Amino acid sequence: MHKSKLRKLFLSVAYTLIAIIVGIILYMTIGMRITHMFFEYKMEIYGHEIDSLFQEIDSKQFRVKHMYRSGDQGAIYFVKYDSLTNLAVIETTNYNDIFLKATEISKIDKIELSDGKTYTTIYNKPYPVIQQALNPRKSEYLKITFENPAQLDSVNLKSQSCLIKGNFSYVTFGNTQNCSIISFSKKLDNEIVVLKRADKLYFMIQSISNKSLIDIVNRNLLD
């Protein structure tokens, strides 16, 4: 009789735990699907949204090859500036009153997706792979993190712009969570420019093959 009661208690606890685990999995699955439904980056036709970020545009060569937008959250642009210069631009609205000169720059051994965040992956050759968090929380500071081994040859932080050059393969932009994770196809001569314009931040990224971002970015935006 005693064994029968213990068996019933054990089964009751086991079924309860199974129900809880199944409920958590369903909750996470449904939550991810809802997030993708409302915040997924969808391809759109370019309407000259970022032309003003560049100091000079040759209409015969400059082209935004792909553009993806996530409602009011921001957009991702894959730009061909000339025959040899290809860069990606991430536009985001989840940073409030950012002072770029106070940007925290660090290195860690391994960059990973943040727990509890839903990501989408956008990739177009020959551009870096971008893993973008959907509906990231608002933040009042910016953290840029590189995965070791990483060599930063130059870091120039100003109030409205930030320039980083060096040899690295993986970098994240975010706060306590990784909002954008960038994977470069090559490790050498990579470059990042961050620009602050009104209520938006623009992350411009490329592997240098011809022109530096400094040579093509609108100088009026570089402080």
N, C-alpha and C positions, 0 to 999 in steps of 0.2 A: 504493500500500500504506500509506504514511504517512497519507494523507488518510482512508483507511478506518479506521485505528486511532483517529485523532482523532475521527472521526464516532461510533464505538462508545463512546469515552470520554465524549463530549459527551452522547450519548443516555443513557448509564448515570447520569451526574450529574443530568441533567434528570429522569429517572424517579425517582431517589432523592429529589430535592427535591419532586417532585409527591407522592410517597408520604408524605413528612414533613408537607407542608402538609395533605393530606387527613387524615392521622392526627391532627394538631392540631385541625382543624375537627371531626372526629368526637369527639375527646376533650372539646372544649369543649361541643359539642351534647349529648352524653350526660351530661356533668357538670351542665349547666344543667337537663336534664330530671330528673335524680336529685334535685337541690336542690329543684326545684319539687315533686317527688313527696313529699318528706319534710318540707319546711318552708313550703309555700305557706300563705297566710292563708285560712282557710276560714270561711264564715259560720256563726255559732252563735247560740243563743238566750241573750239576756242574763239573768244570774242575780244582779244587784245587786252585781257585783264592784267597781264604782267609786262606789257611793253615798256612801261615807264621805269621798270627796274634796271633797264639797260641804257647805257649812254649813247649807243648808236646802233641802229638796226638796218641791215642791208636786206631789203624786201626780197631780193633774189635768192638769198641764202638763209635768212632767219626763218625758222618754222617751229611751231609747237606741234610736234608729231602726235602727241597723245595728251589728253586732259581728262582728269577724273575729279568729280566733285561729290562731297558729302554734305548736301544741304548748306546750312550756315556754319558747319564745323570747319570747312576749309576745302582745299583742292590740292591736287598734285599734277605738275606739269612736266613733261619730258621735252626738252628744248634742243633743237639743232641750231646753234648760233651761226656756224659756218661749216665748211666742209670737214673740219677736223675737231671742232669744239662741240661736245655734247654734255649737257648738264641737266640735272633734275631740280625742280623747285617745289618745296612743300610749303603751302600756305596754310596757316592755322590761326584760329581765333580763341584758343583756350588759354592764352596767357594774358593776364591783366596787369597793366602798369609795370611792365618789365623794365628793369634798369640793366641793360646788357653788360655794363661794366662790372656788375656784381655776379656775373655768370660763374657758376661753380664748375670747374673742369677737373676730372679725375680719371683714374685708370683702375680697372678691375681685371681679375683673371678670366671671368666668363660672363658674357652678356646673355641674358635670357628674357623670355616673355614674362611680363608681370602677372602675378596671380590675380584672378578675378577680372582681367581685362580681355575683351574680345578683339582680335586683330584680323586685318585683311592684308594679303600680300599682293603687291603690284610690281610687276617686272616687265621691262621691255629692253631687249638688247639694243645698244651696248651700255645701257644705263645701270646704276647700282640697283640692287634689290631693296625695296622699301616694305617693311612690315609696319603698318600704321594702326594704332589703337583706334577703335571706333568709339565715338562719344567720350573722349578723355575728360577728366574733371578739370575745372578751372584752376589755375595756379598763378601765383604772384612772383615766382622765381623760375629760373631756367638752370638746368643741370645738363652738362654735356659729358658723357662718359665714353671712354675708349677701352676696347678690350686689348689686353697685353698679348703679344708684344706690340707696343705702339711708340713711335718716335715723333714728337711734335717739334718741328723745326722752327715754327714761328706761331705765336699767339698774340693777337692784337685786339684787346677789348676796349670798346668805346661805349658811350651812352646809347647810341642808336645803331651800332653795327658791331660785328665781331668777325674776325678773320683768323682761320686756323689752317696751317699747311703742315704736311708731314707724311710719314709712312705708317699706315694703319689699314686694317681690313674691316673692322666693325666699330660702329659708333652709335650711341643713342642720344636722343634729345628728349628731355622730360623733366620730371620733378622727383617725387618719391617713387613714381612709377615710370616705366619706359613708354613714352608716347609714340616715338618714331624710332625704329631700329633700321640702320642702314648697313648693307653688306656690299662692299666694293669688290669688283671682279679682280682688281689687282691691288697690291699693297702699297706700291711706291707712288709718290707724287700725287697724293690726294689732297683735296682742298674743300674747305667749308666757308661760306659767308652767311652770316645771319643778319637780317635787316629788320628793323622795327619801323613800321609805318602805321600810324594811327592805332587802331585796336588789333592789328595783325602782326604776326611774325612770319618772315620768309626765310626758309632754310635752303640755301643754294649749294649743291654738292656736285663735285665732278672729280674724275681722274684726269689730271692735266696731260693733254697730248699736243696742245698748240698754245692757246691763250690762257693766261691766268684769269680767274674771276675778277681780279682787280682791274684788269684791262677792259672788261666789258660791262661791269656794273656801273650804273649811274653814279658818278662821283658825288653828286649832291646828297646822296643817301649814305655816304661813308663818313659823315661828320667832318 
